[in-house]
Amino acid sequence: MPGVWFDELEVGQLFKHPISRTITETDNVLFTTMTHNPALLHLDEEYCRTQTEYGQRLVNSCFTLGLMVGISVGDTTLGTAVANLGWDEVRFPKPLFHGDTVRVETEVVELRESKSRPDQGIVTFLHRAYNQHGDLVAHCKRSGLQRKRPKA
């Protein structure tokens, strides 16, 4: 079980996730169409080339959010999470494009004992995603209900 128990986490703890991911055109188009998002910014290359400041399609920000959180799971919550409680302060300071490679780091920013579940606690993670140039492309806070280490 690679996830971390609630009682093993510390505020300020930083995870530099070893997994990185290059985003493909297929990733972006498939995700965008599966979620019924008709935005030309993700689907229409000609429109983006001639009508936008970027000159190319943008990666769907919901895909970016999912990828950023997904990359973090193996090191933080795999097997120890009870439930995702919410995302806050989701921001995308720079766009991602097809061919960009994303790396992620996660910081523990808050820990709180659960009042109703003595064997669990609430953790708040700050996820940050960077492209291959080191530019911050996304960040968010994610709160989750996390199991404590079982008593032997």
C-alpha positions as CSV (number, residue, x, y, z in Angstrom):
1,M,0.0,0.0,0.0
2,P,1.9,3.1,-1.2
3,G,-0.4,5.8,0.3
4,V,0.4,7.5,3.6
5,W,-1.6,7.2,6.7
6,F,-3.1,10.4,8.2
7,D,-0.9,10.1,11.3
8,E,2.2,9.8,9.2
9,L,1.6,13.2,7.5
10,E,3.1,16.5,8.7
11,V,2.2,20.0,7.7
12,G,4.9,21.2,5.3
13,Q,5.7,17.7,4.0
14,L,6.5,17.9,0.3
15,F,6.1,15.1,-2.2
16,K,7.9,15.5,-5.5
17,H,6.1,12.9,-7.5
18,P,8.4,10.8,-9.8
19,I,5.7,10.3,-12.5
20,S,5.6,12.8,-15.3
21,R,3.3,12.8,-18.3
22,T,3.4,14.2,-21.8
23,I,0.0,15.3,-22.9
24,T,-1.1,14.1,-26.3
25,E,-3.7,15.4,-28.8
26,T,-5.6,12.2,-28.1
27,D,-5.7,12.9,-24.4
28,N,-7.1,16.4,-24.9
29,V,-9.7,15.6,-27.7
30,L,-10.9,12.4,-26.0
31,F,-11.4,14.0,-22.6
32,T,-13.0,17.1,-24.1
33,T,-15.5,15.1,-26.2
34,M,-16.2,12.6,-23.4
35,T,-17.2,15.4,-21.2
36,H,-19.4,17.1,-23.9
37,N,-17.3,20.3,-23.8
38,P,-17.8,22.0,-27.2
39,A,-15.2,24.7,-26.6
40,L,-13.4,25.6,-29.8
41,L,-10.2,26.3,-27.7
42,H,-9.8,22.5,-27.3
43,L,-11.2,21.1,-30.5
44,D,-10.7,23.5,-33.5
45,E,-7.1,23.8,-34.6
46,E,-7.9,26.3,-37.4
47,Y,-9.9,28.5,-35.0
48,C,-7.1,28.5,-32.5
49,R,-4.5,29.2,-35.1
50,T,-6.3,32.2,-36.6
51,Q,-8.5,33.5,-33.9
52,T,-6.7,33.2,-30.6
53,E,-3.5,34.6,-29.0
54,Y,-2.1,31.1,-28.5
55,G,-2.1,29.9,-32.1
56,Q,-2.9,26.4,-31.2
57,R,-5.4,24.3,-29.1
58,L,-5.3,24.5,-25.4
59,V,-5.4,21.4,-23.2
60,N,-8.7,21.2,-21.4
61,S,-8.2,22.6,-17.8
62,C,-10.4,19.9,-16.3
63,F,-8.0,17.3,-17.8
64,T,-5.1,19.2,-16.3
65,L,-6.8,19.2,-12.9
66,G,-7.5,15.5,-13.1
67,L,-4.0,14.7,-14.2
68,M,-2.4,16.8,-11.5
69,V,-4.4,15.1,-8.8
70,G,-4.1,11.7,-10.4
71,I,-0.3,11.9,-10.5
72,S,-0.3,12.6,-6.7
73,V,-2.4,9.6,-5.7
74,G,0.3,6.9,-5.6
75,D,2.5,8.7,-3.2
76,T,-0.2,10.2,-0.9
77,T,-3.6,8.6,-0.8
78,L,-3.6,5.2,-2.6
79,G,-5.2,2.8,-0.2
80,T,-5.4,5.3,2.6
81,A,-8.1,7.7,1.3
82,V,-11.7,7.3,2.5
83,A,-13.1,10.1,0.3
84,N,-12.2,13.2,-1.6
85,L,-14.0,16.1,0.2
86,G,-13.4,18.9,-2.3
87,W,-11.1,21.2,-4.3
88,D,-10.5,24.8,-3.5
89,E,-8.5,27.7,-5.1
90,V,-8.2,25.9,-8.4
91,R,-6.0,28.1,-10.7
92,F,-4.4,27.7,-14.2
93,P,-1.8,30.5,-14.4
94,K,-0.5,29.3,-17.8
95,P,-2.0,27.1,-20.5
96,L,-0.8,23.6,-21.5
97,F,-0.5,22.5,-25.1
98,H,-0.3,19.1,-26.9
99,G,3.3,17.8,-26.4
100,D,3.8,19.5,-23.0
101,T,5.1,17.4,-20.2
102,V,3.7,17.8,-16.7
103,R,5.3,17.1,-13.4
104,V,3.6,17.6,-10.0
105,E,4.5,18.2,-6.4
106,T,2.2,18.1,-3.4
107,E,2.5,19.8,-0.1
108,V,0.6,19.0,3.1
109,V,-0.9,22.4,4.2
110,E,-3.4,21.4,6.9
111,L,-4.2,18.4,9.1
112,R,-7.2,18.0,11.4
113,E,-8.5,15.1,13.4
114,S,-12.0,14.0,12.4
115,K,-14.5,14.8,15.1
116,S,-16.9,12.0,14.1
117,R,-14.5,9.3,12.9
118,P,-11.7,8.7,15.5
119,D,-9.8,6.4,13.1
120,Q,-9.6,9.1,10.3
121,G,-8.5,12.7,9.8
122,I,-8.9,15.5,7.2
123,V,-5.9,16.4,5.2
124,T,-5.5,19.4,2.9
125,F,-3.0,19.0,0.1
126,L,-1.7,21.8,-2.1
127,H,-1.0,20.3,-5.6
128,R,1.2,22.2,-8.1
129,A,1.8,21.2,-11.7
130,Y,4.7,22.5,-13.9
131,N,5.4,22.1,-17.6
132,Q,8.7,21.0,-19.0
133,H,10.1,24.6,-18.8
134,G,9.4,24.8,-15.0
135,D,6.4,27.1,-15.5
136,L,3.6,26.7,-12.9
137,V,0.6,25.7,-15.0
138,A,-1.9,24.6,-12.4
139,H,-2.4,24.5,-8.6
140,C,-5.2,23.7,-6.2
141,K,-6.0,22.7,-2.6
142,R,-7.6,19.4,-2.2
143,S,-9.2,18.1,1.0
144,G,-9.7,14.5,1.8
145,L,-10.7,12.1,4.5
146,Q,-7.7,9.9,5.2
147,R,-7.4,6.7,7.3
148,K,-5.1,6.5,10.3
149,R,-2.7,3.6,10.6
150,P,-4.7,0.6,11.9
151,K,-3.9,-0.3,15.6
152,A,-2.2,-3.7,15.8
